Amino acid sequence: MSAPLQILIVEDEYITQKTITVFLREMGYHVVGCAMQADEALRYLNLHKVDFVILDITIKGEKDGIWLAEKLQQHYAIPYIFLTAYVDEVTVKNAIATNPYGYLVKPFQKAALFSAIEIALINFNKCQQVKKEIPASIVVKHQDIFEKVPLDHLYYIESQKNYLILTTSHKQYRIRATVTDFLEKLPENFIKTHKGFIVNTDKIQSFSSNVVTINGQKIPVSKTYKDIVFNSLHHSSLKQ
């Protein structure tokens, strides 16, 4: 089941913490929790499902936001943005060294926070592609907020000009991407059946020489991809 991003706020100013919480909830995101110190943030990360972190650089305690950002990079692989009122040269240099996915300076408006989250997710996805890592889920924008969609919930993807329609069991998502670029992000059980279609072979209910059926929907198989489709289905049946 897809769901809005689960966001952790790490901020030691109570008013700013509450302001961010209100902004995020108005956008439609879920706030997992609010931490004022690095150790408290680590407890949230270890006990809860966290998809995104908003992180103040200068939180109280011996371990600052930069220390926590390094932990996020090393052990959690979670996108985050830095939040700070301090933009001196040393702080910026130390922050940049952790390769953050975004940066937001206080004070800020809701629109700036929204944009910072969006840019951070784009940057995070680009980094995953460079590392050639196949994630278990993808983050897609739906009705102005980002949702995390498990790949095993995806049935098929259809191209419509410059956009793709991603179909799951309960919802459709429209994203701006090409079939070729999107296929590179997917595991091997996703294949093209046609220049405009990608299917999850694990979801195929039946097939013939020119169509496969997924969740009652008939999806075309073109001559170009016919052998690839049948070889893939045969390989899948052997593994079972």
Disulfide bonds with the S-S distance in Angstrom:
none
